[in-house]
Amino acid sequence: MASYEDFKFSKSSGANSGRELLCQWNESDLKCAHPPQCKHRKVLHAAEQTLANLLLENAELRRKAARFDRLQREKAHLKAQIKAL
């Protein structure tokens, strides 16, 4: 997957690095006037993919944490029952 570092603007003497495409970037709309191979769209797509993956991972971790909490409560309840015997 492409990362931001792969597509960021070259700061050296304003020259293109060869891997980058020039486009007219509109900061207010966060859009550019170039086709899908434009670096801005590639960076945006990579960011969207990363966000989607992080959201899935977050949901999975929340499920695991909820299960862990439930098991901890069940364990404490069983310990209390054993102690009562």
N, CA, C and O of each residue as an XYZ file, in Angstrom:
340
protein
N       0.839     -1.173      0.000
C       0.000      0.000      0.000
C       0.886      1.240      0.000
O       1.932      1.277      0.649
N       0.461      2.219     -0.716
C       1.223      3.465     -0.802
C       1.084      4.250      0.490
O       0.047      4.204      1.152
N       2.114      4.951      0.832
C       2.065      5.794      2.022
C       2.235      7.247      1.615
O       2.595      7.555      0.479
N       1.970      8.125      2.561
C       2.125      9.549      2.288
C       3.545      9.862      1.866
O       3.760     10.683      0.974
N       4.525      9.214      2.499
C       5.929      9.476      2.179
C       6.233      9.146      0.719
O       7.112      9.764      0.118
N       5.519      8.182      0.143
C       5.750      7.805     -1.252
C       5.299      8.892     -2.220
O       5.807      8.970     -3.338
N       4.346      9.737     -1.803
C       3.729     10.657     -2.748
C       3.839     12.132     -2.399
O       3.340     12.975     -3.144
N       4.475     12.463     -1.290
C       4.500     13.870     -0.884
C       5.305     14.716     -1.878
O       6.131     14.198     -2.630
N       5.048     16.015     -1.864
C       5.731     16.927     -2.772
C       7.224     16.969     -2.508
O       7.672     16.872     -1.365
N       7.982     17.112     -3.574
C       9.424     17.297     -3.443
C       9.684     18.753     -3.081
O       9.197     19.654     -3.764
N      10.434     18.993     -2.031
C      10.706     20.358     -1.581
C      11.986     20.921     -2.196
O      12.253     22.116     -2.073
N      12.766     20.091     -2.844
C      14.062     20.546     -3.356
C      13.903     21.299     -4.673
O      13.494     20.721     -5.680
N      14.212     22.533     -4.662
C      14.236     23.443     -5.820
C      12.962     23.407     -6.653
O      12.983     23.778     -7.826
N      11.859     22.969     -6.068
C      10.591     22.968     -6.779
C      10.518     21.965     -7.908
O       9.533     21.952     -8.647
N      11.504     21.140     -8.063
C      11.514     20.175     -9.165
C      10.708     18.941     -8.796
O      10.601     18.569     -7.627
N      10.152     18.325     -9.812
C       9.434     17.071     -9.611
C      10.422     15.932     -9.490
O      11.471     15.949    -10.135
N      10.109     14.952     -8.681
C      11.025     13.832     -8.478
C      10.899     12.793     -9.580
O      11.682     11.843     -9.608
N       9.950     12.940    -10.480
C       9.758     11.964    -11.533
C       8.618     11.017    -11.205
O       7.907     10.572    -12.107
N       8.434     10.703     -9.940
C       7.338      9.828     -9.531
C       6.067     10.628     -9.289
O       4.985     10.049     -9.188
N       6.176     11.919     -9.195
C       5.032     12.748     -8.838
C       4.371     13.333    -10.086
O       5.034     13.602    -11.088
N       3.084     13.519    -10.008
C       2.344     14.154    -11.088
C       1.952     15.560    -10.654
O       1.579     15.787     -9.503
N       2.039     16.489    -11.581
C       1.592     17.846    -11.278
C       0.080     17.918    -11.434
O      -0.481     17.299    -12.338
N      -0.566     18.649    -10.581
C      -1.996     18.855    -10.727
C      -2.364     20.171    -10.066
O      -1.547     20.796     -9.389
N      -3.586     20.574    -10.272
C      -4.075     21.793     -9.651
C      -4.853     21.396     -8.404
O      -6.012     20.990     -8.483
N      -4.210     21.515     -7.270
C      -4.802     21.103     -6.000
C      -5.623     22.240     -5.430
O      -5.131     23.363     -5.317
N      -6.843     21.973     -5.076
C      -7.740     22.966     -4.502
C      -7.873     22.678     -3.010
O      -8.596     21.762     -2.619
N      -7.178     23.456     -2.170
C      -7.172     23.222     -0.724
C      -8.566     23.343     -0.111
O      -8.896     22.601      0.814
N      -9.386     24.265     -0.612
C     -10.701     24.460      0.006
C     -11.614     23.258     -0.216
O     -12.410     22.918      0.660
N     -11.511     22.611     -1.373
C     -12.355     21.448     -1.671
C     -11.651     20.131     -1.375
O     -12.277     19.072     -1.390
N     -10.343     20.196     -1.105
C      -9.520     18.994     -0.940
C      -9.683     18.057     -2.134
O      -9.836     16.844     -1.991
N      -9.643     18.668     -3.314
C      -9.759     17.896     -4.548
C      -8.715     18.390     -5.536
O      -8.193     19.497     -5.405
N      -8.420     17.564     -6.516
C      -7.540     18.000     -7.590
C      -8.205     17.698     -8.927
O      -9.178     16.947     -8.992
N      -7.678     18.280     -9.977
C      -8.295     18.175    -11.289
C      -7.636     17.109    -12.150
O      -7.644     17.228    -13.375
N      -7.064     16.071    -11.546
C      -6.383     15.039    -12.314
C      -7.039     13.682    -12.133
O      -7.797     13.473    -11.187
N      -6.750     12.769    -13.032
C      -7.329     11.420    -12.980
C      -6.809     10.619    -11.781
O      -5.965     11.110    -11.032
N      -7.305      9.398    -11.595
C      -6.971      8.584    -10.426
C      -5.484      8.340    -10.187
O      -5.101      8.033     -9.058
N      -4.643      8.463    -11.194
C      -3.212      8.236    -10.956
C      -2.529      9.431    -10.287
O      -1.331      9.379    -10.008
N      -3.272     10.497    -10.031
C      -2.709     11.657     -9.347
C      -2.278     11.272     -7.942
O      -2.947     10.492     -7.264
N      -1.157     11.826     -7.516
C      -0.603     11.476     -6.200
C      -1.530     11.862     -5.062
O      -1.556     11.173     -4.042
N      -2.291     12.939     -5.201
C      -3.194     13.340     -4.129
C      -4.255     12.274     -3.899
O      -4.572     11.937     -2.759
N      -4.796     11.751     -4.982
C      -5.813     10.714     -4.848
C      -5.218      9.445     -4.270
O      -5.870      8.738     -3.500
N      -3.980      9.157     -4.642
C      -3.322      7.967     -4.097
C      -3.097      8.121     -2.601
O      -3.297      7.175     -1.839
N      -2.682      9.309     -2.180
C      -2.475      9.563     -0.752
C      -3.807      9.478     -0.017
O      -3.888      8.872      1.052
N      -4.851     10.080     -0.580
C      -6.167     10.041      0.043
C      -6.661      8.602      0.157
O      -7.194      8.207      1.194
N      -6.485      7.819     -0.905
C      -6.908      6.416     -0.878
C      -6.137      5.648      0.188
O      -6.721      4.859      0.931
N      -4.832      5.873      0.266
C      -4.016      5.192      1.280
C      -4.481      5.584      2.681
O      -4.550      4.737      3.571
N      -4.797      6.855      2.877
C      -5.274      7.315      4.186
C      -6.631      6.698      4.518
O      -6.873      6.305      5.659
N      -7.518      6.614      3.521
C      -8.828      6.004      3.745
C      -8.686      4.531      4.104
O      -9.379      4.040      4.996
N      -7.794      3.823      3.418
C      -7.558      2.406      3.712
C      -7.004      2.237      5.117
O      -7.425      1.343      5.850
N      -6.060      3.092      5.493
C      -5.477      3.021      6.829
C      -6.549      3.273      7.884
O      -6.612      2.566      8.890
N      -7.386      4.275      7.658
C      -8.464      4.581      8.597
C      -9.428      3.407      8.718
O      -9.822      3.040      9.825
N      -9.808      2.820      7.595
C     -10.719      1.672      7.629
C     -10.112      0.518      8.415
O     -10.797     -0.123      9.212
N      -8.827      0.253      8.191
C      -8.154     -0.826      8.918
C      -8.099     -0.531     10.414
O      -8.313     -1.425     11.232
N      -7.816      0.715     10.771
C      -7.762      1.089     12.185
C      -9.133      0.988     12.852
O      -9.234      0.585     14.010
N     -10.185      1.354     12.122
C     -11.534      1.245     12.674
C     -11.908     -0.211     12.914
O     -12.522     -0.537     13.931
N     -11.539     -1.093     11.978
C     -11.800     -2.521     12.163
C     -11.026     -3.064     13.356
O     -11.565     -3.822     14.163
N      -9.772     -2.676     13.461
C      -8.938     -3.128     14.574
C      -9.490     -2.609     15.902
O      -9.503     -3.333     16.898
N      -9.943     -1.356     15.913
C     -10.521     -0.770     17.115
C     -11.766     -1.546     17.537
O     -11.939     -1.844     18.719
N     -12.627     -1.871     16.586
C     -13.841     -2.623     16.897
C     -13.495     -3.997     17.468
O     -14.117     -4.446     18.431
N     -12.517     -4.657     16.881
C     -12.091     -5.970     17.367
C     -11.529     -5.870     18.787
O     -11.837     -6.708     19.634
N     -10.715     -4.857     19.047
C     -10.163     -4.676     20.391
C     -11.255     -4.370     21.416
O     -11.186     -4.830     22.556
N     -12.257     -3.599     21.013
C     -13.372     -3.317     21.926
C     -14.147     -4.590     22.256
O     -14.544     -4.797     23.403
N     -14.363     -5.449     21.244
C     -15.048     -6.723     21.489
C     -14.245     -7.591     22.451
O     -14.799     -8.194     23.369
N     -12.931     -7.647     22.229
C     -12.073     -8.448     23.100
C     -12.065     -7.895     24.523
O     -12.087     -8.663     25.485
N     -12.035     -6.576     24.663
C     -12.042     -5.959     25.991
C     -13.360     -6.245     26.708
O     -13.368     -6.528     27.906
N     -14.472     -6.174     25.980
C     -15.775     -6.462     26.582
C     -15.840     -7.923     27.025
O     -16.353     -8.226     28.102
N     -15.324     -8.816     26.203
C     -15.303    -10.241     26.570
C     -14.425    -10.459     27.798
O     -14.794    -11.207     28.703
N     -13.274     -9.815     27.829
C     -12.371     -9.942     28.974
C     -13.052     -9.459     30.257
O     -12.973    -10.118     31.293
N     -13.723     -8.300     30.180
C     -14.429     -7.766     31.349
C     -15.515     -8.735     31.818
O     -15.674     -8.971     33.016
N     -16.260     -9.293     30.859
C     -17.313    -10.250     31.208
C     -16.716    -11.472     31.891
O     -17.248    -11.938     32.898
N     -15.622    -11.992     31.358
C     -14.974    -13.158     31.957
C     -14.417    -12.842     33.344
O     -14.469    -13.687     34.239
N     -13.889    -11.640     33.528
C     -13.381    -11.241     34.844
C     -14.515    -11.191     35.874
O     -14.349    -11.639     37.008
N     -15.667    -10.644     35.471
C     -16.821    -10.596     36.379
C     -17.310    -12.007     36.707
O     -17.637    -12.308     37.854
N     -17.356    -12.860     35.695
C     -17.773    -14.247     35.902
C     -16.804    -14.975     36.837
O     -17.229    -15.738     37.704
N     -15.523    -14.742     36.660
C     -14.498    -15.349     37.520
C     -14.691    -14.904     38.966
O     -14.652    -15.728     39.880
N     -14.899    -13.611     39.176
C     -15.108    -13.088     40.527
C     -16.365    -13.685     41.148
O     -16.381    -14.006     42.336
N     -17.415    -13.834     40.349
C     -18.660    -14.417     40.838
C     -18.442    -15.873     41.251
O     -18.920    -16.296     42.304
N     -17.726    -16.639     40.433
C     -17.448    -18.045     40.748
C     -16.580    -18.171     41.997
O     -16.795    -19.059     42.822
N     -15.600    -17.281     42.133
C     -14.754    -17.291     43.337
C     -15.594    -17.036     44.585
O     -15.395    -17.672     45.619
N     -16.532    -16.100     44.475
C     -17.409    -15.796     45.612
C     -18.285    -16.996     45.952
O     -18.508    -17.283     47.128
N     -18.786    -17.699     44.936
C     -19.606    -18.888     45.175
C     -18.791    -19.984     45.850
O     -19.279    -20.644     46.767
N     -17.553    -20.184     45.403
C     -16.684    -21.208     45.994
C     -16.381    -20.856     47.445
O     -16.391    -21.725     48.316
N     -16.117    -19.597     47.697
C     -15.801    -19.146     49.058
C     -17.008    -19.344     49.990
O     -16.843    -19.632     51.175
N     -18.211    -19.187     49.445
C     -19.433    -19.349     50.234
C     -19.674    -20.809     50.601
O     -20.368    -21.098     51.576
N     -19.113    -21.715     49.838
C     -19.307    -23.142     50.136
C     -18.484    -23.499     51.279
O     -18.488    -24.654     51.707
